[in-house]
Amino acid sequence: MSDTETKLSAYRKDINEIDDKLVKLFIKRMETAGKIGSLKKEAGLPVLNVKREEEVKKRLTEDVPEVYKESVYKLYDAIFSISREHQESLKRQ
């Protein structure tokens, strides 16, 4: 195995471990979003809360290096979209 292949293998192992943690955290986040969705359903509140989403993105990007800020915004746009879909599905039940 070449030096490059050895390094790639090590980096990919690191990425796999990070991905495993991300998935576990995502599941926990979705379960919590589901609880929020149930509360919103009971209270007759809308799923979409633009102000809250913007506050979260602002908070999360405050200390993020400039080079990653746009990516974090896009990541959370996707996460919020998935969370809203999940909450909407709970409201229909």
C-alpha positions as CSV (number, residue, x, y, z in Angstrom):
1,M,0.0,0.0,0.0
2,S,1.4,3.4,-0.9
3,D,1.7,6.3,1.4
4,T,-1.2,8.0,-0.3
5,E,-3.4,5.0,0.0
6,T,-2.5,4.6,3.7
7,K,-3.4,8.2,4.4
8,L,-6.6,8.0,2.4
9,S,-7.6,4.9,4.3
10,A,-6.9,6.6,7.7
11,Y,-8.9,9.7,6.6
12,R,-11.8,7.6,5.4
13,K,-11.8,5.7,8.7
14,D,-12.0,9.1,10.4
15,I,-14.9,10.2,8.1
16,N,-16.7,6.9,8.8
17,E,-16.5,7.5,12.5
18,I,-17.7,11.0,12.1
19,D,-20.6,9.9,9.9
20,D,-21.6,7.3,12.5
21,K,-21.8,10.0,15.1
22,L,-23.7,12.4,12.8
23,V,-26.3,9.8,12.0
24,K,-26.9,9.1,15.7
25,L,-27.2,12.8,16.5
26,F,-29.5,13.3,13.5
27,I,-31.8,10.6,14.7
28,K,-31.9,12.2,18.2
29,R,-32.6,15.5,16.6
30,M,-35.5,14.1,14.5
31,E,-37.0,12.4,17.6
32,T,-36.9,15.7,19.4
33,A,-38.3,17.5,16.4
34,G,-41.1,15.0,16.4
35,K,-41.9,15.9,20.0
36,I,-41.9,19.5,19.1
37,G,-44.2,18.7,16.2
38,S,-46.6,16.9,18.5
39,L,-46.7,19.9,20.8
40,K,-47.3,22.2,17.9
41,K,-50.2,20.0,16.7
42,E,-51.8,20.0,20.2
43,A,-51.4,23.8,20.4
44,G,-52.6,24.4,16.8
45,L,-49.2,26.1,15.9
46,P,-47.8,26.1,12.4
47,V,-44.8,23.8,11.7
48,L,-42.8,26.6,10.0
49,N,-41.2,29.1,12.2
50,V,-38.9,31.2,10.0
51,K,-37.7,33.4,12.9
52,R,-36.6,30.4,14.9
53,E,-34.8,28.9,11.9
54,E,-32.9,32.1,11.2
55,E,-32.0,32.4,14.9
56,V,-30.6,28.9,14.9
57,K,-28.6,29.4,11.8
58,K,-27.2,32.7,13.1
59,R,-26.2,31.1,16.4
60,L,-24.6,28.2,14.7
61,T,-22.6,30.3,12.3
62,E,-21.3,32.9,14.8
63,D,-18.0,31.1,15.4
64,V,-17.8,29.2,12.2
65,P,-14.8,30.1,9.9
66,E,-16.0,32.2,7.0
67,V,-15.1,29.5,4.5
68,Y,-17.8,27.1,6.1
69,K,-20.6,29.6,6.9
70,E,-22.5,29.1,3.6
71,S,-22.2,25.3,3.9
72,V,-23.6,25.4,7.5
73,Y,-26.5,27.5,6.3
74,K,-27.2,25.0,3.5
75,L,-26.8,22.1,5.8
76,Y,-29.4,23.5,8.2
77,D,-31.7,24.5,5.4
78,A,-31.8,20.8,4.5
79,I,-32.1,19.7,8.2
80,F,-35.0,22.2,8.8
81,S,-36.7,21.0,5.6
82,I,-36.5,17.4,6.7
83,S,-37.7,18.3,10.2
84,R,-40.7,20.2,8.8
85,E,-41.6,17.3,6.6
86,H,-41.5,15.0,9.7
87,Q,-43.5,17.4,11.8
88,E,-46.1,17.8,9.0
89,S,-46.4,14.0,8.7
90,L,-47.2,13.9,12.5
91,K,-49.8,16.6,12.1
92,R,-51.6,14.5,9.5
93,Q,-51.8,11.5,11.9
